[in-house]
Amino acid sequence: MKLLAAILLLLAFTGGILYHATVAPLPPDPEPLVVVTKGDLAKIYLLGREIAITQKAEPELLEDGGLDDAMIRNMLL
């Protein structure tokens, strides 16, 4: 009886050690990164300008010294 108890105890400890020694499961796949191209940025910029014009923004807000509309349209082609 003592021998059976000792064997079961040894198996329990061995099983616990082996269980904790296994490699942890891999984390779930991360979400893919959002990729924005130059063309997408140009479309967003032009859309923002159109919204500003239709909302009658002040002219100095529209002239920020950045890319002009022709350069942006060329990027879209």
N, CA, C and O atoms as a CHARMM CRD file, in Angstrom:
* protein
*
  308
    1    1 MET  N      0.82000  -1.19400   0.00000 PROA 1      0.00000
    2    1 MET  CA     0.00000   0.00000   0.00000 PROA 1      0.00000
    3    1 MET  C      0.86900   1.26500   0.00000 PROA 1      0.00000
    4    1 MET  O      0.60600   2.23300  -0.71400 PROA 1      0.00000
    5    2 LYS  N      1.93100   1.21100   0.84600 PROA 2      0.00000
    6    2 LYS  CA     2.83400   2.35700   0.87900 PROA 2      0.00000
    7    2 LYS  C      3.55700   2.50400  -0.46300 PROA 2      0.00000
    8    2 LYS  O      3.82100   3.61400  -0.92400 PROA 2      0.00000
    9    3 LEU  N      3.86700   1.37700  -1.06900 PROA 3      0.00000
   10    3 LEU  CA     4.54300   1.41700  -2.36200 PROA 3      0.00000
   11    3 LEU  C      3.64000   2.04300  -3.42800 PROA 3      0.00000
   12    3 LEU  O      4.10600   2.83900  -4.24300 PROA 3      0.00000
   13    4 LEU  N      2.37300   1.69500  -3.42800 PROA 4      0.00000
   14    4 LEU  CA     1.41200   2.26700  -4.37500 PROA 4      0.00000
   15    4 LEU  C      1.25100   3.76900  -4.14500 PROA 4      0.00000
   16    4 LEU  O      1.19400   4.54300  -5.10100 PROA 4      0.00000
   17    5 ALA  N      1.17800   4.18100  -2.88000 PROA 5      0.00000
   18    5 ALA  CA     1.06300   5.60500  -2.55800 PROA 5      0.00000
   19    5 ALA  C      2.31700   6.35500  -3.00100 PROA 5      0.00000
   20    5 ALA  O      2.22100   7.46900  -3.51600 PROA 5      0.00000
   21    6 ALA  N      3.48100   5.76100  -2.80700 PROA 6      0.00000
   22    6 ALA  CA     4.73800   6.40000  -3.19900 PROA 6      0.00000
   23    6 ALA  C      4.81000   6.54300  -4.71700 PROA 6      0.00000
   24    6 ALA  O      5.25000   7.57400  -5.22400 PROA 6      0.00000
   25    7 ILE  N      4.37600   5.50800  -5.44300 PROA 7      0.00000
   26    7 ILE  CA     4.38900   5.56900  -6.90800 PROA 7      0.00000
   27    7 ILE  C      3.42300   6.64000  -7.41100 PROA 7      0.00000
   28    7 ILE  O      3.76400   7.40500  -8.31300 PROA 7      0.00000
   29    8 LEU  N      2.23200   6.70000  -6.84100 PROA 8      0.00000
   30    8 LEU  CA     1.26000   7.72500  -7.25600 PROA 8      0.00000
   31    8 LEU  C      1.76900   9.13200  -6.94200 PROA 8      0.00000
   32    8 LEU  O      1.59500  10.05300  -7.74000 PROA 8      0.00000
   33    9 LEU  N      2.39700   9.29100  -5.77700 PROA 9      0.00000
   34    9 LEU  CA     2.94800  10.59000  -5.40000 PROA 9      0.00000
   35    9 LEU  C      4.07500  10.98300  -6.35700 PROA 9      0.00000
   36    9 LEU  O      4.16100  12.13600  -6.77800 PROA 9      0.00000
   37   10 LEU  N      4.93000  10.03000  -6.69600 PROA 10     0.00000
   38   10 LEU  CA     6.01900  10.29200  -7.63100 PROA 10     0.00000
   39   10 LEU  C      5.48200  10.66200  -9.01100 PROA 10     0.00000
   40   10 LEU  O      5.99800  11.57700  -9.65400 PROA 10     0.00000
   41   11 LEU  N      4.45300   9.95900  -9.46500 PROA 11     0.00000
   42   11 LEU  CA     3.83700  10.29100 -10.75600 PROA 11     0.00000
   43   11 LEU  C      3.20000  11.67600 -10.73600 PROA 11     0.00000
   44   11 LEU  O      3.27500  12.40500 -11.72500 PROA 11     0.00000
   45   12 ALA  N      2.57900  12.04200  -9.62900 PROA 12     0.00000
   46   12 ALA  CA     1.95300  13.36100  -9.52800 PROA 12     0.00000
   47   12 ALA  C      3.00600  14.46200  -9.59600 PROA 12     0.00000
   48   12 ALA  O      2.82500  15.45500 -10.30000 PROA 12     0.00000
   49   13 PHE  N      4.11300  14.28500  -8.85800 PROA 13     0.00000
   50   13 PHE  CA     5.17300  15.29200  -8.89100 PROA 13     0.00000
   51   13 PHE  C      5.82400  15.36900 -10.27100 PROA 13     0.00000
   52   13 PHE  O      6.10500  16.45800 -10.77000 PROA 13     0.00000
   53   14 THR  N      6.06300  14.20500 -10.88600 PROA 14     0.00000
   54   14 THR  CA     6.66900  14.17800 -12.21200 PROA 14     0.00000
   55   14 THR  C      5.74700  14.83900 -13.23600 PROA 14     0.00000
   56   14 THR  O      6.20600  15.60000 -14.08800 PROA 14     0.00000
   57   15 GLY  N      4.46000  14.55200 -13.15300 PROA 15     0.00000
   58   15 GLY  CA     3.50300  15.18200 -14.06400 PROA 15     0.00000
   59   15 GLY  C      3.45600  16.68700 -13.88700 PROA 15     0.00000
   60   15 GLY  O      3.37600  17.42200 -14.87100 PROA 15     0.00000
   61   16 GLY  N      3.50300  17.15900 -12.64600 PROA 16     0.00000
   62   16 GLY  CA     3.50500  18.60000 -12.38100 PROA 16     0.00000
   63   16 GLY  C      4.74500  19.27900 -12.91700 PROA 16     0.00000
   64   16 GLY  O      4.67500  20.37100 -13.48200 PROA 16     0.00000
   65   17 ILE  N      5.89600  18.62000 -12.73400 PROA 17     0.00000
   66   17 ILE  CA     7.15300  19.18900 -13.23400 PROA 17     0.00000
   67   17 ILE  C      7.13100  19.24800 -14.76100 PROA 17     0.00000
   68   17 ILE  O      7.50900  20.25800 -15.35400 PROA 17     0.00000
   69   18 LEU  N      6.69000  18.17400 -15.38600 PROA 18     0.00000
   70   18 LEU  CA     6.63200  18.16600 -16.85000 PROA 18     0.00000
   71   18 LEU  C      5.62200  19.17300 -17.38000 PROA 18     0.00000
   72   18 LEU  O      5.84800  19.79100 -18.42100 PROA 18     0.00000
   73   19 TYR  N      4.51800  19.34100 -16.67700 PROA 19     0.00000
   74   19 TYR  CA     3.50000  20.29900 -17.12000 PROA 19     0.00000
   75   19 TYR  C      4.06100  21.72100 -17.09500 PROA 19     0.00000
   76   19 TYR  O      3.83300  22.49600 -18.02400 PROA 19     0.00000
   77   20 HSD  N      4.79500  22.06300 -16.03300 PROA 20     0.00000
   78   20 HSD  CA     5.33100  23.41900 -15.91300 PROA 20     0.00000
   79   20 HSD  C      6.57100  23.63000 -16.77000 PROA 20     0.00000
   80   20 HSD  O      6.97000  24.77000 -17.00600 PROA 20     0.00000
   81   21 ALA  N      7.18300  22.55600 -17.23500 PROA 21     0.00000
   82   21 ALA  CA     8.38300  22.67800 -18.05500 PROA 21     0.00000
   83   21 ALA  C      8.06100  22.83300 -19.53500 PROA 21     0.00000
   84   21 ALA  O      8.95700  23.09900 -20.33600 PROA 21     0.00000
   85   22 THR  N      6.80900  22.67300 -19.90600 PROA 22     0.00000
   86   22 THR  CA     6.45600  22.79500 -21.31900 PROA 22     0.00000
   87   22 THR  C      6.54600  24.24600 -21.76400 PROA 22     0.00000
   88   22 THR  O      6.49100  25.16600 -20.94700 PROA 22     0.00000
   89   23 VAL  N      6.68300  24.43600 -23.05900 PROA 23     0.00000
   90   23 VAL  CA     6.79000  25.78000 -23.63200 PROA 23     0.00000
   91   23 VAL  C      5.41800  26.44700 -23.58200 PROA 23     0.00000
   92   23 VAL  O      4.39700  25.82000 -23.86300 PROA 23     0.00000
   93   24 ALA  N      5.41400  27.71200 -23.22300 PROA 24     0.00000
   94   24 ALA  CA     4.15900  28.46600 -23.17300 PROA 24     0.00000
   95   24 ALA  C      3.58900  28.60300 -24.58400 PROA 24     0.00000
   96   24 ALA  O      4.35100  28.69400 -25.54600 PROA 24     0.00000
   97   25 PRO  N      2.27500  28.61800 -24.71900 PROA 25     0.00000
   98   25 PRO  CA     1.68500  28.77000 -26.05800 PROA 25     0.00000
   99   25 PRO  C      2.00000  30.14200 -26.63600 PROA 25     0.00000
  100   25 PRO  O      2.19200  31.11800 -25.91000 PROA 25     0.00000
  101   26 LEU  N      2.04700  30.18800 -27.94600 PROA 26     0.00000
  102   26 LEU  CA     2.33500  31.45000 -28.62900 PROA 26     0.00000
  103   26 LEU  C      1.17400  32.42400 -28.45700 PROA 26     0.00000
  104   26 LEU  O      0.01600  32.00800 -28.40300 PROA 26     0.00000
  105   27 PRO  N      1.47900  33.72400 -28.36900 PROA 27     0.00000
  106   27 PRO  CA     0.39700  34.71000 -28.28200 PROA 27     0.00000
  107   27 PRO  C     -0.36600  34.76100 -29.60400 PROA 27     0.00000
  108   27 PRO  O      0.15200  34.32800 -30.63300 PROA 27     0.00000
  109   28 PRO  N     -1.57800  35.27900 -29.58700 PROA 28     0.00000
  110   28 PRO  CA    -2.33900  35.37600 -30.84000 PROA 28     0.00000
  111   28 PRO  C     -1.64500  36.32000 -31.81900 PROA 28     0.00000
  112   28 PRO  O     -0.86500  37.18600 -31.42400 PROA 28     0.00000
  113   29 ASP  N     -1.94300  36.13400 -33.09000 PROA 29     0.00000
  114   29 ASP  CA    -1.33800  36.97100 -34.12400 PROA 29     0.00000
  115   29 ASP  C     -1.70400  38.43200 -33.89300 PROA 29     0.00000
  116   29 ASP  O     -2.86500  38.74500 -33.63300 PROA 29     0.00000
  117   30 PRO  N     -0.71300  39.33900 -33.98700 PROA 30     0.00000
  118   30 PRO  CA    -1.02500  40.76100 -33.80900 PROA 30     0.00000
  119   30 PRO  C     -1.83100  41.28600 -34.99100 PROA 30     0.00000
  120   30 PRO  O     -1.81300  40.71000 -36.07900 PROA 30     0.00000
  121   31 GLU  N     -2.52700  42.37200 -34.76100 PROA 31     0.00000
  122   31 GLU  CA    -3.28700  43.00900 -35.83300 PROA 31     0.00000
  123   31 GLU  C     -2.30600  43.56300 -36.86800 PROA 31     0.00000
  124   31 GLU  O     -1.26300  44.10000 -36.49500 PROA 31     0.00000
  125   32 PRO  N     -2.61700  43.44400 -38.14200 PROA 32     0.00000
  126   32 PRO  CA    -1.70400  43.98700 -39.15300 PROA 32     0.00000
  127   32 PRO  C     -1.64800  45.51400 -39.06300 PROA 32     0.00000
  128   32 PRO  O     -2.63600  46.17300 -38.73900 PROA 32     0.00000
  129   33 LEU  N     -0.48000  46.04700 -39.35600 PROA 33     0.00000
  130   33 LEU  CA    -0.30700  47.49200 -39.31700 PROA 33     0.00000
  131   33 LEU  C     -1.03900  48.13900 -40.48900 PROA 33     0.00000
  132   33 LEU  O     -1.17900  47.54700 -41.55900 PROA 33     0.00000
  133   34 VAL  N     -1.49200  49.34300 -40.26600 PROA 34     0.00000
  134   34 VAL  CA    -2.16200  50.09500 -41.32900 PROA 34     0.00000
  135   34 VAL  C     -1.08600  50.78900 -42.15400 PROA 34     0.00000
  136   34 VAL  O     -0.24700  51.51300 -41.61800 PROA 34     0.00000
  137   35 VAL  N     -1.12100  50.56300 -43.44000 PROA 35     0.00000
  138   35 VAL  CA    -0.14000  51.16500 -44.34200 PROA 35     0.00000
  139   35 VAL  C     -0.83500  52.26400 -45.13000 PROA 35     0.00000
  140   35 VAL  O     -1.85200  52.03100 -45.78300 PROA 35     0.00000
  141   36 VAL  N     -0.27000  53.47000 -45.06000 PROA 36     0.00000
  142   36 VAL  CA    -0.82600  54.61500 -45.78300 PROA 36     0.00000
  143   36 VAL  C      0.20300  55.04000 -46.81800 PROA 36     0.00000
  144   36 VAL  O      1.35100  55.33400 -46.48500 PROA 36     0.00000
  145   37 THR  N     -0.21800  55.06900 -48.06900 PROA 37     0.00000
  146   37 THR  CA     0.69100  55.45400 -49.14600 PROA 37     0.00000
  147   37 THR  C      0.65200  56.96800 -49.35000 PROA 37     0.00000
  148   37 THR  O     -0.18100  57.67200 -48.78000 PROA 37     0.00000
  149   38 LYS  N      1.57600  57.44000 -50.17700 PROA 38     0.00000
  150   38 LYS  CA     1.58800  58.87000 -50.50200 PROA 38     0.00000
  151   38 LYS  C      0.28600  59.27300 -51.17600 PROA 38     0.00000
  152   38 LYS  O     -0.25100  60.34900 -50.91200 PROA 38     0.00000
  153   39 GLY  N     -0.21500  58.41000 -52.04300 PROA 39     0.00000
  154   39 GLY  CA    -1.47100  58.71200 -52.72900 PROA 39     0.00000
  155   39 GLY  C     -2.63100  58.84000 -51.76000 PROA 39     0.00000
  156   39 GLY  O     -3.49100  59.70700 -51.91900 PROA 39     0.00000
  157   40 ASP  N     -2.65500  57.96100 -50.74100 PROA 40     0.00000
  158   40 ASP  CA    -3.71100  58.05300 -49.73300 PROA 40     0.00000
  159   40 ASP  C     -3.60700  59.36200 -48.95900 PROA 40     0.00000
  160   40 ASP  O     -4.61400  60.01700 -48.68900 PROA 40     0.00000
  161   41 LEU  N     -2.37900  59.73700 -48.60700 PROA 41     0.00000
  162   41 LEU  CA    -2.19300  60.99900 -47.89100 PROA 41     0.00000
  163   41 LEU  C     -2.62200  62.18300 -48.74900 PROA 41     0.00000
  164   41 LEU  O     -3.21100  63.14100 -48.24800 PROA 41     0.00000
  165   42 ALA  N     -2.32400  62.11300 -50.03800 PROA 42     0.00000
  166   42 ALA  CA    -2.72200  63.19500 -50.93700 PROA 42     0.00000
  167   42 ALA  C     -4.24000  63.28900 -51.02800 PROA 42     0.00000
  168   42 ALA  O     -4.79700  64.38700 -51.03400 PROA 42     0.00000
  169   43 LYS  N     -4.91100  62.13900 -51.10000 PROA 43     0.00000
  170   43 LYS  CA    -6.37700  62.15100 -51.14600 PROA 43     0.00000
  171   43 LYS  C     -6.95600  62.74900 -49.86600 PROA 43     0.00000
  172   43 LYS  O     -7.91500  63.52000 -49.91200 PROA 43     0.00000
  173   44 ILE  N     -6.37000  62.39100 -48.72800 PROA 44     0.00000
  174   44 ILE  CA    -6.84300  62.94200 -47.45400 PROA 44     0.00000
  175   44 ILE  C     -6.63100  64.45300 -47.42600 PROA 44     0.00000
  176   44 ILE  O     -7.50000  65.19900 -46.97200 PROA 44     0.00000
  177   45 TYR  N     -5.46700  64.90400 -47.91500 PROA 45     0.00000
  178   45 TYR  CA    -5.17300  66.33100 -47.94000 PROA 45     0.00000
  179   45 TYR  C     -6.17100  67.08100 -48.82400 PROA 45     0.00000
  180   45 TYR  O     -6.71100  68.11500 -48.43100 PROA 45     0.00000
  181   46 LEU  N     -6.40700  66.53800 -50.03300 PROA 46     0.00000
  182   46 LEU  CA    -7.34700  67.19700 -50.94400 PROA 46     0.00000
  183   46 LEU  C     -8.76000  67.20700 -50.37500 PROA 46     0.00000
  184   46 LEU  O     -9.48300  68.19300 -50.51700 PROA 46     0.00000
  185   47 LEU  N     -9.15100  66.12100 -49.73500 PROA 47     0.00000
  186   47 LEU  CA   -10.47300  66.08000 -49.11800 PROA 47     0.00000
  187   47 LEU  C    -10.58200  67.12100 -48.01000 PROA 47     0.00000
  188   47 LEU  O    -11.60900  67.78400 -47.86800 PROA 47     0.00000
  189   48 GLY  N     -9.51600  67.25900 -47.22900 PROA 48     0.00000
  190   48 GLY  CA    -9.51100  68.27800 -46.17600 PROA 48     0.00000
  191   48 GLY  C     -9.61900  69.68200 -46.74300 PROA 48     0.00000
  192   48 GLY  O    -10.31300  70.53400 -46.18800 PROA 48     0.00000
  193   49 ARG  N     -8.92700  69.92100 -47.85800 PROA 49     0.00000
  194   49 ARG  CA    -9.02300  71.24600 -48.49400 PROA 49     0.00000
  195   49 ARG  C    -10.42700  71.50400 -49.00800 PROA 49     0.00000
  196   49 ARG  O    -10.95600  72.60500 -48.85600 PROA 49     0.00000
  197   50 GLU  N    -11.03500  70.48800 -49.61900 PROA 50     0.00000
  198   50 GLU  CA   -12.40500  70.65500 -50.12000 PROA 50     0.00000
  199   50 GLU  C    -13.36700  70.94100 -48.97200 PROA 50     0.00000
  200   50 GLU  O    -14.25200  71.78800 -49.09700 PROA 50     0.00000
  201   51 ILE  N    -13.20000  70.25000 -47.87400 PROA 51     0.00000
  202   51 ILE  CA   -14.06400  70.49700 -46.71200 PROA 51     0.00000
  203   51 ILE  C    -13.84900  71.90900 -46.19500 PROA 51     0.00000
  204   51 ILE  O    -14.80700  72.60500 -45.86200 PROA 51     0.00000
  205   52 ALA  N    -12.57400  72.34000 -46.12600 PROA 52     0.00000
  206   52 ALA  CA   -12.28600  73.68800 -45.63800 PROA 52     0.00000
  207   52 ALA  C    -12.88000  74.74000 -46.56400 PROA 52     0.00000
  208   52 ALA  O    -13.39200  75.76000 -46.10200 PROA 52     0.00000
  209   53 ILE  N    -12.81400  74.49500 -47.86900 PROA 53     0.00000
  210   53 ILE  CA   -13.36200  75.46400 -48.82700 PROA 53     0.00000
  211   53 ILE  C    -14.88200  75.51700 -48.71100 PROA 53     0.00000
  212   53 ILE  O    -15.46700  76.60000 -48.71800 PROA 53     0.00000
  213   54 THR  N    -15.52300  74.35600 -48.60600 PROA 54     0.00000
  214   54 THR  CA   -16.98800  74.34900 -48.51800 PROA 54     0.00000
  215   54 THR  C    -17.47300  74.90900 -47.18500 PROA 54     0.00000
  216   54 THR  O    -18.59200  75.41500 -47.09600 PROA 54     0.00000
  217   55 GLN  N    -16.64300  74.82400 -46.15500 PROA 55     0.00000
  218   55 GLN  CA   -17.01900  75.39400 -44.85900 PROA 55     0.00000
  219   55 GLN  C    -16.60100  76.86200 -44.75600 PROA 55     0.00000
  220   55 GLN  O    -16.76800  77.49500 -43.71400 PROA 55     0.00000
  221   56 LYS  N    -16.05600  77.39100 -45.85400 PROA 56     0.00000
  222   56 LYS  CA   -15.64100  78.78900 -45.94900 PROA 56     0.00000
  223   56 LYS  C    -14.60800  79.14900 -44.87500 PROA 56     0.00000
  224   56 LYS  O    -14.78800  80.09000 -44.10200 PROA 56     0.00000
  225   57 ALA  N    -13.52600  78.37100 -44.85500 PROA 57     0.00000
  226   57 ALA  CA   -12.42400  78.66300 -43.93700 PROA 57     0.00000
  227   57 ALA  C    -11.70700  79.91500 -44.41400 PROA 57     0.00000
  228   57 ALA  O    -11.79000  80.28500 -45.58500 PROA 57     0.00000
  229   58 GLU  N    -11.01500  80.55300 -43.51000 PROA 58     0.00000
  230   58 GLU  CA   -10.29800  81.76600 -43.86500 PROA 58     0.00000
  231   58 GLU  C     -9.15200  81.41800 -44.81800 PROA 58     0.00000
  232   58 GLU  O     -8.53600  80.36200 -44.67200 PROA 58     0.00000
  233   59 PRO  N     -8.85100  82.29500 -45.80100 PROA 59     0.00000
  234   59 PRO  CA    -7.83800  81.98400 -46.81900 PROA 59     0.00000
  235   59 PRO  C     -6.46200  81.66400 -46.23800 PROA 59     0.00000
  236   59 PRO  O     -5.75900  80.80800 -46.77400 PROA 59     0.00000
  237   60 GLU  N     -6.06300  82.33000 -45.15300 PROA 60     0.00000
  238   60 GLU  CA    -4.72400  82.06500 -44.61400 PROA 60     0.00000
  239   60 GLU  C     -4.61700  80.65100 -44.04100 PROA 60     0.00000
  240   60 GLU  O     -3.51500  80.11700 -43.91200 PROA 60     0.00000
  241   61 LEU  N     -5.75000  80.04800 -43.69800 PROA 61     0.00000
  242   61 LEU  CA    -5.70700  78.66900 -43.21800 PROA 61     0.00000
  243   61 LEU  C     -5.49700  77.69000 -44.37000 PROA 61     0.00000
  244   61 LEU  O     -4.98100  76.59000 -44.17000 PROA 61     0.00000
  245   62 LEU  N     -5.89700  78.09300 -45.57600 PROA 62     0.00000
  246   62 LEU  CA    -5.75200  77.20700 -46.72800 PROA 62     0.00000
  247   62 LEU  C     -4.35700  77.28100 -47.33300 PROA 62     0.00000
  248   62 LEU  O     -3.92600  76.34500 -48.00600 PROA 62     0.00000
  249   63 GLU  N     -3.65500  78.37000 -47.10300 PROA 63     0.00000
  250   63 GLU  CA    -2.31700  78.54300 -47.67300 PROA 63     0.00000
  251   63 GLU  C     -1.28800  78.30700 -46.57500 PROA 63     0.00000
  252   63 GLU  O     -0.83500  79.23800 -45.90900 PROA 63     0.00000
  253   64 ASP  N     -0.92900  77.02700 -46.40100 PROA 64     0.00000
  254   64 ASP  CA     0.00700  76.70800 -45.32900 PROA 64     0.00000
  255   64 ASP  C      1.44200  76.60100 -45.81800 PROA 64     0.00000
  256   64 ASP  O      2.33600  76.27200 -45.03900 PROA 64     0.00000
  257   65 GLY  N      1.67600  76.87200 -47.08800 PROA 65     0.00000
  258   65 GLY  CA     3.03400  76.80800 -47.60900 PROA 65     0.00000
  259   65 GLY  C      3.49100  75.39300 -47.89600 PROA 65     0.00000
  260   65 GLY  O      4.66700  75.17400 -48.18800 PROA 65     0.00000
  261   66 GLY  N      2.59000  74.43100 -47.82000 PROA 66     0.00000
  262   66 GLY  CA     2.94600  73.03500 -48.07900 PROA 66     0.00000
  263   66 GLY  C      2.82700  72.71600 -49.55100 PROA 66     0.00000
  264   66 GLY  O      3.08300  73.56600 -50.40400 PROA 66     0.00000
  265   67 LEU  N      2.44500  71.51600 -49.84000 PROA 67     0.00000
  266   67 LEU  CA     2.27300  71.09600 -51.22800 PROA 67     0.00000
  267   67 LEU  C      1.08100  71.80800 -51.84400 PROA 67     0.00000
  268   67 LEU  O      0.04000  71.96900 -51.20800 PROA 67     0.00000
  269   68 ASP  N      1.24500  72.22600 -53.07800 PROA 68     0.00000
  270   68 ASP  CA     0.09400  72.82100 -53.74300 PROA 68     0.00000
  271   68 ASP  C     -0.73900  71.72000 -54.39800 PROA 68     0.00000
  272   68 ASP  O     -0.30200  70.57400 -54.50400 PROA 68     0.00000
  273   69 ASP  N     -1.92400  72.08000 -54.82600 PROA 69     0.00000
  274   69 ASP  CA    -2.86000  71.08800 -55.35800 PROA 69     0.00000
  275   69 ASP  C     -2.32200  70.38500 -56.59600 PROA 69     0.00000
  276   69 ASP  O     -2.58100  69.19700 -56.78600 PROA 69     0.00000
  277   70 ALA  N     -1.57600  71.09300 -57.44400 PROA 70     0.00000
  278   70 ALA  CA    -1.04100  70.47000 -58.66100 PROA 70     0.00000
  279   70 ALA  C     -0.04700  69.37000 -58.31300 PROA 70     0.00000
  280   70 ALA  O     -0.05600  68.30900 -58.93700 PROA 70     0.00000
  281   71 MET  N      0.80800  69.61100 -57.32800 PROA 71     0.00000
  282   71 MET  CA     1.76800  68.58900 -56.91900 PROA 71     0.00000
  283   71 MET  C      1.04200  67.37300 -56.35000 PROA 71     0.00000
  284   71 MET  O      1.44400  66.23500 -56.58900 PROA 71     0.00000
  285   72 ILE  N     -0.00900  67.61600 -55.61100 PROA 72     0.00000
  286   72 ILE  CA    -0.76200  66.50800 -55.02100 PROA 72     0.00000
  287   72 ILE  C     -1.47200  65.72000 -56.10900 PROA 72     0.00000
  288   72 ILE  O     -1.49100  64.49000 -56.06700 PROA 72     0.00000
  289   73 ARG  N     -2.05100  66.40300 -57.07600 PROA 73     0.00000
  290   73 ARG  CA    -2.72000  65.69300 -58.17100 PROA 73     0.00000
  291   73 ARG  C     -1.72200  64.85400 -58.96700 PROA 73     0.00000
  292   73 ARG  O     -2.05900  63.76200 -59.42400 PROA 73     0.00000
  293   74 ASN  N     -0.49100  65.35700 -59.13700 PROA 74     0.00000
  294   74 ASN  CA     0.53700  64.58000 -59.83900 PROA 74     0.00000
  295   74 ASN  C      0.89800  63.32000 -59.05800 PROA 74     0.00000
  296   74 ASN  O      1.19600  62.28600 -59.65400 PROA 74     0.00000
  297   75 MET  N      0.87200  63.40000 -57.73300 PROA 75     0.00000
  298   75 MET  CA     1.15000  62.21200 -56.93000 PROA 75     0.00000
  299   75 MET  C      0.04600  61.18200 -57.07900 PROA 75     0.00000
  300   75 MET  O      0.29300  59.98200 -56.95500 PROA 75     0.00000
  301   76 LEU  N     -1.17300  61.64100 -57.34500 PROA 76     0.00000
  302   76 LEU  CA    -2.28900  60.71100 -57.48100 PROA 76     0.00000
  303   76 LEU  C     -2.24900  59.95000 -58.79600 PROA 76     0.00000
  304   76 LEU  O     -2.84300  58.87800 -58.90800 PROA 76     0.00000
  305   77 LEU  N     -1.55900  60.48900 -59.78900 PROA 77     0.00000
  306   77 LEU  CA    -1.51900  59.83900 -61.11000 PROA 77     0.00000
  307   77 LEU  C     -0.58300  58.65700 -61.14000 PROA 77     0.00000
  308   77 LEU  O     -0.44000  58.00800 -62.17700 PROA 77     0.00000
